Amino acid sequence: MRPRKRDALLLWLLVCSGVAEALEPISTTIAVGMAAALTGILARYQNIFNYFHECCRPEWISFNRTRLKTDLDSKLFGQHIASRIILKAVTGFMSNDNPKKPLVLSLHGWTGTGKNFVSKLIADSIYTKGMHSGFVHLLTSTLHFPHAEHIATYKSQLQQWVRGNVTNCERSMFIFDEMDKMHPGLIDSIKPYLDYYDKLDGVSYRKSIFIFLSNAGGEDIIQTALEFWKEGRKREEIELKDLEKALSLSVFNNNNNGFFRSSLIDRSLVDSFVPFLPLEYRHLVQCAIAEMKARNMKPNHKVAENVARDLVYFPKSERVFSVKGCKSIESKLDFYS
């Protein structure tokens, strides 16, 4: 009998209960032989299945530090603090086979500064399918939790949803967008999953990643950046210590965001508050050039300058920082192309 036909027959015998019952009287020797053959067949088919179908295995989930560093260096502009923190935090976490808790990052800054983009870069460096991976989960506050009167239901649903996904794959990534619009108290429902527990109800969350994105604290970041500019100091001189404490306190005490009086902050479960600085004209030019390359267009520096020059800046008289960062670059480039 040809190998393929033999394998198909054995698999058919495995799943057809009626035939299986008829085989019960067969000698132990033959049964053991069939079991061994079936094990080998199933192993081969499982390997083929894993190759084509995403699963929670190293073939699909494997951290590439070089890729993350290269992407941060070449695609993220004007964010020297965020780049350094993200690379160090993600590398340290993914290199640890036995972390004590999940990695929890809170990214803060004005619109268009790169928070969502960095989340994508992290996903791309860990999952073969990047943001399209079945193990990367994105929630938007205004879409998934729109009504304040349903917060009790949202809490229960959120707990079940996180628990179910981590049960399916311990290397899951959760991205919570618009934390500044989330109802206060909701995010605390998953606090136990972010804490220093080995397991909760048989499930370990220690290898998962939680990323929170928020505009909250953006004003404090902008104020610091403006002070450095007024003093004639380079933005590259701004350090995390100049922002982190004020940022965490501002977010914690702001009653219009999801972290208001949150136990996640109170219990120091957020590993890093990552500030994203407001972008300047030169950074927008870089964004425009990068968008051209992404579209397989020949980079045109003059067009990139025109795009950047056409955007809105503040303060109005000095035009130092972009109001919307790189968020409008794509649509503006269409106009100039």
N, C-alpha and C positions, 0 to 999 in steps of 0.2 A: 504494500500500500504506500502511495506517495506521502511524504511528510505533511504536506498541507491538508490532504484529505484525512490523514490520521489525526492531526491536531483538531480539525473541525469536528470529527467524530467524537473525540474525547471530550471536547467542550460541550457538544450536544448531550452527551451522556451525563455530564455534570449538572446541567440545568434542567434536564427532563426527569422529574421526580418519579414518574411511572417506570421508566427504564431503570432508574437507580434502585428502586425497590426490587425489580426483577433480578438485579445483579447480586443481591444480598447473599444468596447461597454460594457464590463463587468463592474459591479458596482464598485464604488470607494472603498467600504469596502473590496471587494475581492482583488482589485489591491493593496491596501495598505498592506493587509495581505501577498500577494505574495512578495511584495517588502521587507517586513521585513524578510520573510523566506529566500529570496535570499541573503539578506545582511548577515544573519547568516551563510548560506552555503558558500558564498564567503570568509567570514572571516576565516572559518575553513580550507578551501582549501588554502587560502593565508598563514596561519600559517604552514601548511604542506609543501607548496612550499618553504617558507623561511627557513624551517628546512633543506631541502635537497639541495637547490640552494643558493649559496652565494649572499648576498645582503648587501646593506649599512645600516646594523642594528647592534645593540649591540650583537646579537647572533653570529655575525661573526667578529665584530670589537670591541675589548675591551682590554684595556691596562692591562698587568700583570706585575707590577713592580717587584714582587718577582722573576719572571722568568728572567727578564732582568738582575737583580742584580746577581742572581745565575749564569747565563750564562757568564756574564762579569767576575765574580770572578773565575770561574772554567774552562773557555774555551779560554779566551783572555789572552795571556802571555806577560809580559814585558811592559804593557801599562797602568801604574798607572794614568797618566794624562788623557788619552783618556777615560778610564773607569769611572773616577770620573765625567768628563764633560758630557759624554753621558747619564749617569744615571740621573744626576741632570737636564739636559736640557729636556730630553724626559719625565721624571716624572712631571716636572713643567708644561710642555706644555699640556700633556694629562690630567692633573688634573684640568686644567682651562677650564671651560665650555664656556668661552667667550674671547678667546685670541684676542689680537689686531692685530696680523699679523701671517702669517704662521711661522712654525719653520724652520729655515734655518741653516744647519750645513755644514761646509766645512772641509773635512777630508784630511789631508796632511801627506805624508811620503813616504819612499822608498818602492819599491815593496816587497810584502810578509809580510808586518808588521801588516796586519789585517784590512785594511780599508773596503774592500768588505765584510769581515766576520762580522764586526760590523754592517754593513747595514743589513745583514741577521738576526742578533740577534735582532735588533730593529723591523724588520718586524715580526719576530716570536713572539715577545712580544705583538704585537698589533693585528695582523690578524690571525684568526684561521688557514688559509691556508698558512701563512707566505709568502715567496717569490713567491709562486704559486697563491697568491690571485690576483683576477682580478683588485684590487684597488692598487696594487703595480706595478709601472712602471719603467723599467730599460732602459736607453738609453746609448749607447756607441758611443762616438764621431766619431771614425774611421769607424763605421758601419753605423750610421744613418746620419752623416753629413760629408761625405768624400771629397766633392769638394768645394773649396773656391769660385769658380765662381758662385755657386748656393746659396750663403749665404742669398740673399734676399728671395728666395723661402723657405729656411730652417726656416727663421724667421717667416714667415707667417704660415708655417705648424706647427711649435713648439707652437705658440700662440694658434692656433685652437685646437691642440691636448691636451694641458694643460687645456684649457677652457672646452673642451668637457668632459674630464675625471673628472674634479672637479664638473661640472654640474651634472654628473652622481652620484658622491659621494664626499661630502665635506671632508671626511676623507681619501683622496687619498695620496699616498706617491710616490714621484718622485726621482729616483736615477740617477744622471748624472755621468757616469764613464768616465775616461780619460779626465778630464777637461783640463789637460796640453796639450792635442792634439786638443782641440776645437778651431775653428777659432775665433779670437778676435772679440768682438762685437755681436756675435750670442746670447749669454746668456742674454744680456741686453734686448732682445726682450720680455722677461717675467718679467722684472723688476716691472711693475705695479702690477703683481699678488703677488709679494713678499712684497709689501709696505703696509703702514698702511691705507688701505681702507676698509670701511665696506662692500661695494659691488662694482663690476664693471660690468655694463650692466646686473645687476640683479643677478650676481654670486658672492658668498662670497668664498674667498680663505683662510680665516683666520684659518681654522682647518686642512689645508693640511700640509704636511711635504716635504721639499726639501733637499736632501742630495747630496753634490758634492764631488766627489772623485778625487784626483789628486796627482801626484808625485811631482808637483811643490812645491818648498820650502823644498824638502827633503834634499838638500845639507846643508841648514842652520840648520836643525834639527840635522843632522849628525855631523856637526861642533861643535854644542853645546854639544852633547853627548860625543864627543871626548875630548873636553876641560875638562869636568867634570872627565872623566876617567884619563886623564893625571895628573890632580890635585889630584888624589887619592880619589875623592868623589864618593859616591854611586849614581847610576842613579836615585834611588828613591828620591834623593834630588832635582832633576830637577823639576821646577815648571812651570806652564803655563806662568807666567810673564817673565820667562827667554826666552820664545820662541814666544809668540803671536804677539807682535808688529813687530819684525823682519820678522816673517812669513807672516803677512798680507801685509807688504810693499814689500817684495820680490815677492809675487804673483802679486800684483797690478802693479809692474814696469817691470815684465817679459813679453816681447812682443811675447813670444812663447807659451802662454797659454791662455785659454778662459777667464781668469779674468783680462787680461791686460787692465788697465785704466777703469775697469768695474764700472758702476754706482751702482752695488750691494754692492761693497766695499766702494765706494765714499760716498754713502748715508747710510752706516752702516746698511745694511739690512741683512748681514750675522751675525747671533746671536753668533756663536762661530767658531773660527778657531781651529780645533782639531789636535794637532801634534801627530804623531805616531813615536815612537823612534825606531832606528835600534835594531835588536834583537841580543842577545849574545848566546853563545853555550848552556847555561843552558836552555834558552827559547826554543831552537830547540829540545832539549831532551824532554821537556814538550809537544811540538807539536807532536812529534813522538809517545809519550805515548797516547796522546789524539786521534791520528789517529788509533792506535791499538784498543782502546776502541770503536771507531766509527765503526770499522770493526768486532766488537764482538770477537776480539782476546784477548788472555791473555796478559796483559802488560808485556813486557820484557825489563827491564831497560838497559841491556847490548846491546841489539839490537838497542834500541833508541840512546844510546851513539855512537854506530858505525855509525848510519845514520847521526847523527849530526856532527860527526867528519869528515865525508866524504865530507861535504859541503865547499864552498869557503867563506873565511873571509877576512876582511881588517881591518887595514893596514896589508899587507902581512906578515911582520915580527912578529907582535904581535897577529894577528888573533883575534881581539876583536869582531867585528860585522859581521854578516852574510850578504853577498852580495844580496842574494835573499830571506832572511827571511825564513818563513816556506813554501814558495811557492813550493819548490822541495821535500818536505817531503814525499808526497804521492807516487811519482814515485820512490824515493829512497827506501822507505819501501818495495815496490814490489821486489826490487833487493835483499833485506836482508831477506825477508820472506821465 
